[in-house]
Amino acid sequence: MNGAAKGAIVGGALLAMLGGAGYGVYALVGDAGDGDDKKGSAVGGAPRKPAKGSGPVSEKEIAETAKAFLAAWAAGDARAAADLTNNVQEAQTAVADYGAKAYVAKAAITPGTPNGTTVPFTVAAEITYEGATKPLAYESKLTVVRGITSGLPLVDWQPEIIHPQLQKGDKLRAGTPPSPPVKAVDRNGKELTAELYPSLRPVLDSLRKTYGEKAGGTAGSEVWIEPAAQDAPRRNLLTLAEGRPGRIETVLDADVQAAAEKAVGRFPEASVVAVKPSTGDILAIANHRKDGFNAAMLGGRAPGSTMKIVTGAMLIDRGLVAADKVAECPATVSWDGRTFKNMNDLKLDNEPFATSFAQSCNTAFIKQIKPVGDNAALPKEAREVFGIGQEWKTGIPSFDGEVPEASGAAAAAEYIGQGQIRMNPLNIASITATARTGVFRQPVVVKASLDGRELARASRPMKPGVAAQLVRMMKLTATSGTGRGAMASVTGSDKGAKTGSAEVDGAGGPDSWFTGFSGDVAAAAMVEGGGHGSDAAGPIVAQVLNS
């Protein structure tokens, strides 16, 4: 059976509601876009193609071009719709596939009020596949521009015109997916769904892609976003016919996840991860971002002073500093022609290194780069002791951090978490967990025993004395240092923290970083452009730790 017959496309109708042009009913055929005159005809006549002009597009050109494009799309006339765009090939394929491969049987397209050159519209579609029909409603928009060479007003083709979740190279598809659905449960057997825990949608999609066939389920039929990257999971939009899900046990904790979801919701562009230090189990993963990116697991940005946990471990291990030994903390320090300073002009006299750590004194760390005398020292500490930069196999896609070897001023910047260092909340939560116990345990979402994968391991252990001093300094940070305000709400005395703020080129403000532990839970958060660590990321971590 061909796709047109299977999707009940032939004879289907799309209703285009075209503003001032009134209503037009168009036939959508399965082979739309083949150049045949039988593609469909407009009742009352389709809007005419706008004429060539010059200069900025006018209001009239915007309205006419949008109406003509939506009419052609509604008629299933892929070629006519594509000719009204500035990317004929991609637009023609996408519009043709809307019926032939996404199995849209009928839809109502309603333009909204133009905002400059942008025209919003709503789509109320019905998708039919193998006898199952479900509605799919969404909002999208298009922008009209002047063609560079043609002079015609044209729709600036973007994939999200067809569906707002489509990115470059993605495709809208319907049918029987290759991976059966899964029922993911937390460590206590409670079901985890994207409806209850929205941040877990990409996590659940990844678990399905990796473990769906092994979990024993059977596939139904669905509508999904087919990602451009082959290793990325499909993003399910709608279930047409239920399959039988297989069961996947995760180490997530539904209660901690719920707290994490609520915590990141307080700030835009926020992410958090919680880890159990004694096992490496990931308890929660949450993001609150416009782009839907799983920055908590896949992000890579400079972590600011949270990196001082690793730098401090390296300096203590080499005997250059000690928690109770006086360390210089001048207002400024220079290295290789660059001057580094402390926040708020901080300067400490005759104070132990623990105080410099707790008050986040940059210069106390950078002054040690000459005594260290080895640009590879920090990258080695990060990789060999904290597992950063190894190939982590968490059970879902993740970025395991990067601390490249640098020289000169760039090496000094890395001592305080700037420069070329790239981290995400998962990495920093793991660093905190390692400091808390003195042992690196690679974080996981599902246990390694599920599929026999080999986890990353530290190539050398942290010395007990180093771990003890790190914990002592982090506790001081939480009780009387820069983390005091955020951690004041965390109950109990067994708690520690480290703040961070990282300057990012081109950003309006520094990223806010914060990490902390309470008992056997470690958490780290990042808020892009959130300011100082205690301002945004700190309250997120505190809320998660209190869960």
DODOMAR-375928 format. One line per 3 residues: number of its first residue (from 1); for each residue x, y, z of C-alpha. Coordinates in nm, 3 decimals. Each point is the difference from the previous one (the first is absolute). Layout:
// residues N
NUM> X/Y/Z | ...;
END
This chain:
// residues 547
1> 0.000/0.000/0.000 | 0.150/0.334/-0.097 | 0.033/0.296/0.235;
4> -0.289/0.191/-0.152 | -0.244/-0.285/0.046 | 0.132/-0.090/0.345;
7> -0.039/0.357/0.119 | -0.344/0.052/-0.155 | 0.137/0.304/-0.178;
10> -0.175/-0.027/-0.337 | -0.325/0.192/0.016 | 0.098/0.168/0.328;
13> -0.052/0.374/0.031 | 0.193/0.285/0.157 | -0.196/0.305/0.103;
16> 0.197/0.322/-0.037 | -0.145/0.296/0.184 | 0.165/0.290/-0.177;
19> -0.086/0.317/0.186 | -0.153/0.257/-0.233 | 0.002/-0.251/-0.289;
22> -0.279/-0.198/0.168 | -0.017/-0.378/0.015 | 0.139/-0.231/-0.266;
25> -0.038/-0.378/-0.003 | 0.276/-0.192/-0.177 | 0.048/-0.365/-0.092;
28> 0.321/-0.158/0.130 | 0.125/-0.295/-0.204 | 0.261/-0.253/0.093;
31> 0.240/0.097/-0.279 | -0.013/0.376/0.056 | 0.293/0.190/-0.139;
34> 0.058/-0.213/-0.313 | -0.076/0.286/-0.239 | -0.324/-0.161/-0.124;
37> -0.295/0.232/-0.072 | -0.215/-0.237/0.210 | 0.158/0.115/0.325;
40> -0.311/0.178/0.116 | -0.208/0.303/-0.078 | -0.119/0.281/0.219;
43> -0.367/0.057/0.049 | -0.046/0.365/-0.094 | 0.361/0.027/-0.124;
46> 0.331/-0.002/0.190 | 0.173/0.331/0.081 | 0.220/0.124/-0.281;
49> 0.378/-0.005/0.030 | 0.129/0.342/0.113 | 0.182/0.215/-0.255;
52> 0.368/0.093/-0.011 | 0.103/0.314/0.187 | 0.292/0.171/0.169;
55> 0.097/0.124/0.344 | -0.147/-0.131/0.326 | -0.308/-0.218/-0.033;
58> -0.327/0.189/0.046 | -0.292/-0.095/0.221 | -0.197/-0.096/-0.308;
61> 0.282/-0.221/-0.130 | 0.034/-0.168/0.338 | -0.372/-0.076/0.017;
64> -0.030/-0.118/-0.360 | 0.312/-0.218/0.013 | -0.105/-0.164/0.328;
67> -0.351/-0.067/-0.135 | 0.131/-0.144/-0.326 | 0.248/-0.226/0.178;
70> -0.254/-0.128/0.252 | -0.251/-0.060/-0.282 | 0.251/-0.202/-0.200;
73> 0.105/-0.195/0.307 | -0.366/-0.068/0.085 | -0.064/-0.112/-0.359;
76> 0.282/-0.252/0.024 | 0.171/0.186/-0.287 | 0.358/-0.042/0.119;
79> 0.156/0.159/-0.307 | -0.221/0.310/0.011 | 0.068/0.042/0.373;
82> 0.373/-0.049/-0.052 | 0.011/0.260/-0.280 | -0.122/0.255/0.255;
85> 0.306/-0.064/0.222 | 0.370/0.077/-0.020 | 0.093/-0.370/0.022;
88> -0.201/-0.185/-0.263 | 0.157/-0.343/0.045 | -0.035/-0.029/0.378;
91> -0.345/0.157/0.007 | -0.136/-0.223/-0.276 | 0.120/-0.314/0.176;
94> -0.138/0.108/0.338 | -0.344/0.099/-0.131 | -0.030/-0.319/-0.207;
97> 0.105/-0.212/0.298 | -0.262/0.166/0.219 | -0.263/-0.213/-0.163;
100> 0.200/-0.292/-0.138 | 0.223/-0.075/0.302 | -0.164/0.176/0.294;
103> -0.339/-0.135/-0.115 | -0.192/0.323/0.050 | -0.352/-0.075/-0.128;
106> -0.147/0.345/0.059 | 0.076/0.321/0.182 | -0.117/0.355/0.063;
109> 0.266/0.269/-0.040 | -0.090/0.335/0.156 | 0.224/0.305/-0.051;
112> 0.035/0.244/0.287 | 0.074/0.371/0.002 | 0.335/0.082/-0.167;
115> 0.271/0.144/0.224 | 0.230/0.187/-0.234 | 0.117/-0.252/-0.259;
118> -0.106/-0.298/0.214 | -0.339/-0.169/-0.039 | -0.108/-0.243/0.274;
121> -0.247/-0.276/-0.077 | -0.165/-0.297/0.166 | -0.038/-0.351/-0.135;
124> -0.270/-0.243/0.110 | 0.087/-0.322/-0.181 | -0.130/-0.353/-0.004;
127> 0.246/-0.282/-0.055 | -0.124/-0.336/-0.125 | 0.213/-0.314/-0.010;
130> -0.122/-0.358/-0.037 | -0.351/0.087/0.117 | 0.108/0.208/0.299;
133> -0.080/0.373/-0.010 | 0.111/0.259/0.256 | 0.001/0.383/0.006;
136> 0.328/0.192/0.005 | -0.027/0.372/0.076 | 0.285/0.249/0.015;
139> 0.106/0.358/-0.068 | 0.276/0.112/-0.232 | 0.105/0.304/-0.202;
142> 0.163/0.110/-0.323 | 0.197/0.306/-0.106 | -0.017/0.174/-0.336;
145> 0.319/0.145/-0.152 | 0.105/0.153/-0.332 | 0.171/-0.249/-0.229;
148> 0.361/0.104/-0.050 | 0.015/-0.080/-0.371 | -0.366/-0.030/-0.097;
151> -0.132/0.312/0.172 | -0.313/-0.195/0.092 | -0.150/-0.006/0.349;
154> 0.072/-0.352/0.123 | -0.055/-0.209/0.311 | 0.334/-0.035/0.178;
157> 0.007/-0.377/0.015 | 0.062/-0.153/0.340 | -0.083/-0.359/0.110;
160> -0.207/0.129/0.294 | -0.259/0.135/-0.245 | -0.126/-0.358/-0.040;
163> 0.021/-0.064/0.376 | 0.156/0.222/0.271 | 0.216/-0.283/0.140;
166> 0.172/-0.069/-0.331 | 0.362/0.109/-0.019 | 0.230/0.000/-0.301;
169> 0.013/-0.348/-0.150 | -0.286/-0.135/0.217 | -0.306/-0.161/-0.158;
172> -0.363/-0.042/0.107 | -0.100/-0.365/-0.027 | -0.278/-0.237/0.096;
175> -0.031/-0.378/-0.004 | 0.141/-0.293/0.192 | 0.324/0.103/0.176;
178> 0.298/-0.238/0.010 | 0.021/0.008/0.380 | -0.292/-0.119/0.214;
181> -0.128/0.232/0.274 | 0.146/-0.032/0.348 | -0.131/0.044/0.350;
184> 0.281/0.156/0.201 | -0.020/-0.027/0.377 | 0.204/0.163/0.272;
187> 0.210/-0.175/0.264 | -0.317/-0.072/0.201 | -0.209/-0.128/-0.290;
190> -0.196/0.322/-0.060 | -0.072/0.070/-0.367 | 0.180/0.297/-0.158;
193> -0.193/0.178/-0.274 | 0.067/0.313/-0.203 | -0.341/0.132/0.105;
196> 0.092/-0.012/0.370 | 0.367/0.084/-0.047 | 0.042/0.211/-0.319;
199> 0.379/0.020/0.032 | 0.022/-0.376/-0.041 | -0.143/0.002/-0.354;
202> 0.344/-0.015/-0.170 | 0.117/-0.249/0.263 | -0.296/-0.230/-0.061;
205> 0.044/0.033/-0.377 | 0.367/-0.100/0.036 | -0.084/-0.295/0.225;
208> -0.253/-0.119/-0.254 | 0.249/0.029/-0.288 | 0.269/-0.192/0.189;
211> -0.200/-0.257/0.195 | -0.344/-0.017/-0.165 | 0.064/-0.320/-0.195;
214> 0.167/-0.165/0.301 | -0.282/0.087/0.238 | -0.248/-0.243/-0.158;
217> -0.267/0.241/-0.124 | -0.187/0.010/-0.331 | -0.036/0.309/-0.219;
220> -0.329/0.174/-0.079 | -0.026/0.303/-0.232 | 0.108/0.356/0.069;
223> 0.083/0.343/-0.134 | 0.356/0.108/0.068 | 0.286/0.235/-0.085;
226> 0.271/-0.190/-0.187 | 0.327/0.171/0.109 | 0.268/0.102/-0.246;
229> 0.272/-0.166/0.209 | -0.007/-0.378/-0.025 | 0.103/-0.051/0.362;
232> -0.272/0.232/0.134 | -0.327/-0.148/0.128 | -0.333/0.049/-0.177;
235> -0.230/0.247/0.170 | -0.350/-0.141/0.034 | -0.280/0.254/-0.060;
238> -0.312/-0.214/-0.002 | -0.101/-0.362/0.055 | -0.244/-0.121/-0.265;
241> -0.038/-0.361/0.116 | 0.140/-0.125/0.329 | 0.277/-0.257/-0.004;
244> 0.096/-0.216/0.294 | 0.284/0.172/0.186 | 0.300/-0.179/0.138;
247> 0.115/0.080/0.353 | 0.327/0.182/0.073 | 0.121/0.049/0.355;
250> 0.196/0.322/0.057 | 0.180/0.127/0.308 | -0.183/0.334/-0.012;
253> -0.209/0.104/0.299 | -0.348/0.132/-0.081 | -0.013/0.219/0.311;
256> 0.338/0.160/-0.068 | -0.094/0.037/-0.368 | -0.321/0.179/0.093;
259> 0.195/0.240/0.222 | 0.255/0.058/-0.277 | -0.275/0.076/-0.254;
262> -0.153/0.255/0.235 | 0.337/0.154/0.088 | 0.117/0.068/-0.356;
265> -0.341/0.142/-0.085 | 0.087/0.305/0.210 | 0.267/0.116/-0.245;
268> 0.028/0.012/-0.381 | 0.275/-0.202/-0.168 | 0.061/-0.205/0.314;
271> 0.127/-0.357/0.042 | 0.072/-0.227/0.297 | 0.122/-0.356/0.069;
274> -0.004/-0.190/0.329 | 0.230/-0.296/0.067 | 0.034/-0.251/0.285;
277> 0.372/0.017/0.098 | 0.014/-0.348/0.154 | -0.111/-0.169/-0.324;
280> 0.019/0.246/-0.290 | -0.375/-0.041/-0.061 | -0.155/0.302/-0.171;
283> -0.307/0.093/0.204 | -0.135/0.287/-0.211 | 0.055/0.182/-0.330;
286> -0.193/0.321/-0.066 | 0.012/0.285/-0.250 | -0.208/0.313/-0.053;
289> 0.102/0.129/-0.342 | -0.169/0.149/-0.305 | 0.192/-0.224/-0.238;
292> -0.079/-0.328/0.178 | 0.372/-0.088/0.008 | 0.109/-0.241/0.272;
295> 0.273/0.235/0.121 | 0.010/-0.179/0.335 | 0.159/-0.304/-0.168;
298> 0.131/0.128/-0.334 | 0.095/0.363/0.061 | 0.354/0.127/-0.009;
301> 0.073/0.341/0.155 | 0.269/0.142/0.227 | -0.095/-0.095/0.359;
304> 0.165/0.291/0.180 | 0.116/-0.046/0.355 | -0.171/-0.335/0.049;
307> 0.314/-0.126/-0.180 | 0.200/0.105/0.308 | -0.100/-0.333/0.155;
310> 0.224/-0.173/-0.255 | 0.271/0.268/0.011 | -0.002/-0.011/0.378;
313> 0.037/-0.378/0.001 | 0.298/0.025/-0.235 | 0.171/0.270/0.210;
316> -0.058/-0.185/0.328 | 0.121/-0.328/-0.150 | 0.326/0.170/-0.104;
319> 0.050/0.146/0.346 | -0.015/0.360/-0.124 | -0.298/0.096/0.214;
322> -0.193/-0.141/0.294 | -0.340/0.085/0.139 | 0.148/0.137/0.325;
325> 0.316/0.151/-0.151 | 0.019/0.374/-0.075 | -0.029/0.080/-0.371;
328> 0.045/0.337/-0.167 | -0.315/0.159/-0.139 | 0.099/0.338/-0.147;
331> -0.252/0.223/-0.179 | 0.164/-0.072/-0.336 | 0.261/-0.228/-0.151;
334> 0.160/-0.006/-0.346 | 0.109/-0.294/-0.212 | 0.139/0.013/-0.351;
337> -0.113/0.357/-0.055 | -0.355/-0.041/0.126 | -0.127/0.139/0.329;
340> -0.249/-0.202/0.201 | -0.207/0.144/0.284 | -0.252/-0.110/0.259;
343> -0.370/0.076/0.005 | -0.089/0.310/0.202 | 0.373/0.083/0.036;
346> 0.041/-0.276/0.257 | 0.333/-0.007/0.184 | 0.090/-0.229/0.290;
349> 0.295/0.042/0.238 | 0.150/-0.288/0.197 | -0.299/-0.225/-0.059;
352> 0.018/-0.377/-0.057 | -0.059/-0.148/-0.344 | -0.339/-0.130/0.118;
355> -0.117/0.360/0.035 | 0.123/0.085/-0.349 | -0.195/-0.300/-0.130;
358> -0.313/0.093/0.196 | 0.016/0.365/-0.112 | 0.087/-0.106/-0.357;
361> 0.329/0.190/-0.018 | 0.127/-0.032/-0.359 | 0.347/0.134/0.066;
364> 0.077/-0.260/0.271 | -0.036/-0.270/-0.265 | 0.172/0.177/-0.290;
367> 0.304/0.087/0.216 | 0.072/-0.374/0.016 | 0.042/-0.050/-0.375;
370> 0.372/0.081/0.014 | 0.075/-0.239/0.290 | -0.195/-0.274/-0.181;
373> 0.215/0.052/-0.310 | -0.196/-0.249/-0.210 | -0.272/0.104/-0.244;
376> -0.124/-0.360/-0.014 | -0.054/-0.022/0.378 | -0.361/0.120/0.006;
379> -0.119/-0.204/-0.302 | 0.164/-0.310/0.153 | -0.169/0.057/0.337;
382> -0.337/0.046/-0.168 | 0.033/-0.316/-0.209 | 0.192/-0.237/0.225;
385> -0.170/0.078/0.333 | -0.339/0.151/-0.091 | -0.064/-0.196/-0.322;
388> -0.056/0.315/-0.207 | 0.069/-0.049/-0.371 | -0.038/-0.377/0.007;
391> -0.271/-0.176/-0.198 | -0.295/-0.010/0.235 | -0.274/-0.251/-0.076;
394> -0.292/0.123/0.205 | -0.266/-0.187/-0.200 | -0.102/0.311/-0.195;
397> 0.207/0.251/-0.204 | 0.218/0.218/0.221 | 0.305/0.225/-0.020;
400> 0.269/-0.098/0.249 | 0.177/0.336/0.025 | 0.318/0.142/-0.145;
403> 0.307/0.151/0.164 | 0.252/0.051/-0.284 | 0.365/0.071/0.065;
406> 0.071/0.372/-0.036 | 0.292/0.235/0.048 | 0.061/0.356/0.108;
409> -0.296/0.209/0.109 | -0.241/-0.266/-0.134 | 0.143/-0.254/0.246;
412> -0.047/0.247/0.286 | -0.360/0.058/-0.106 | -0.066/-0.373/0.019;
415> 0.105/-0.003/0.366 | -0.316/0.201/0.074 | -0.229/-0.179/-0.246;
418> 0.027/0.236/-0.294 | 0.180/-0.028/-0.334 | -0.052/-0.313/-0.205;
421> -0.152/-0.218/0.274 | -0.342/-0.141/-0.088 | -0.236/-0.150/0.256;
424> -0.368/-0.059/0.069 | -0.198/-0.057/0.321 | 0.051/-0.377/-0.031;
427> 0.379/0.044/0.002 | 0.002/0.242/0.291 | -0.242/-0.213/0.204;
430> 0.234/-0.295/-0.059 | 0.303/0.208/0.105 | -0.180/0.089/0.322;
433> -0.095/-0.363/0.057 | 0.364/-0.102/-0.050 | 0.117/0.264/0.246;
436> -0.266/-0.110/0.247 | 0.113/-0.366/0.009 | 0.354/0.019/-0.138;
439> -0.095/-0.252/-0.270 | -0.109/0.061/-0.362 | -0.307/-0.204/-0.084;
442> -0.115/0.055/-0.356 | -0.358/0.136/0.002 | -0.269/-0.221/-0.154;
445> -0.370/0.027/-0.086 | -0.039/-0.377/-0.032 | 0.221/-0.256/0.169;
448> 0.286/-0.144/-0.205 | -0.132/-0.349/0.070 | -0.294/0.072/-0.232;
451> 0.216/-0.025/-0.311 | 0.345/-0.092/0.127 | 0.162/0.329/-0.102;
454> 0.334/0.088/0.158 | 0.006/0.315/0.211 | 0.283/0.253/0.015;
457> 0.235/-0.026/0.296 | 0.257/0.225/0.163 | 0.356/-0.097/-0.082;
460> 0.123/0.111/0.342 | -0.187/0.044/0.328 | -0.035/0.325/0.189;
463> 0.207/0.000/0.316 | -0.217/-0.017/0.313 | 0.163/0.316/0.136;
466> -0.086/0.191/-0.317 | -0.363/-0.111/0.013 | -0.027/0.095/0.368;
469> 0.129/0.350/-0.070 | -0.230/0.049/-0.299 | -0.303/-0.095/0.209;
472> 0.111/0.231/0.280 | 0.041/0.293/-0.241 | -0.334/-0.063/-0.169;
475> -0.172/-0.012/0.340 | 0.161/0.333/0.086 | -0.130/0.143/-0.329;
478> -0.353/-0.112/0.087 | 0.003/0.138/0.354 | 0.205/0.321/-0.019;
481> 0.116/0.044/-0.360 | -0.157/0.099/-0.330 | -0.249/-0.288/0.017;
484> -0.138/0.093/0.340 | -0.312/0.179/-0.123 | -0.114/-0.273/-0.236;
487> 0.084/-0.286/0.238 | -0.163/0.157/0.306 | -0.328/-0.170/-0.090;
490> 0.159/-0.345/-0.029 | -0.072/-0.192/0.317 | 0.265/-0.184/0.198;
493> 0.366/0.075/0.066 | 0.152/-0.250/-0.245 | -0.001/0.235/-0.299;
496> 0.255/0.165/-0.227 | 0.007/0.223/-0.305 | 0.196/0.192/-0.262;
499> -0.119/0.299/-0.198 | 0.103/0.109/-0.347 | -0.063/0.267/-0.259;
502> 0.145/-0.029/-0.349 | 0.045/0.277/-0.254 | -0.110/-0.104/-0.349;
505> 0.098/0.193/-0.311 | -0.296/0.183/-0.150 | -0.233/-0.075/0.291;
508> -0.189/0.274/0.179 | 0.112/-0.125/0.341 | 0.200/-0.279/0.163;
511> -0.134/-0.352/0.033 | -0.106/-0.095/0.351 | 0.145/-0.328/0.134;
514> -0.048/-0.167/0.336 | 0.072/-0.344/0.137 | -0.056/-0.152/0.337;
517> -0.056/-0.315/0.203 | -0.219/-0.098/0.290 | 0.045/-0.346/0.144;
520> 0.012/-0.247/-0.290 | -0.130/0.237/-0.267 | 0.211/0.231/-0.218;
523> -0.154/0.247/-0.244 | 0.123/0.261/-0.245 | -0.189/0.265/-0.193;
526> 0.073/0.253/-0.272 | -0.209/0.297/-0.113 | 0.118/0.166/-0.319;
529> 0.036/0.374/0.061 | -0.118/-0.051/0.358 | 0.273/0.206/0.170;
532> 0.183/-0.106/0.315 | -0.025/-0.362/0.109 | -0.211/0.075/0.306;
535> -0.245/0.214/-0.198 | -0.164/-0.264/-0.219 | 0.176/-0.338/-0.004;
538> 0.034/-0.004/0.380 | -0.373/0.000/0.079 | -0.053/-0.276/-0.257;
541> 0.259/-0.225/0.164 | -0.134/0.073/0.348 | -0.353/-0.094/-0.105;
544> 0.121/-0.328/-0.149 | 0.211/-0.087/0.304 | -0.299/0.062/0.226;
547> -0.204/-0.254/-0.193;
END
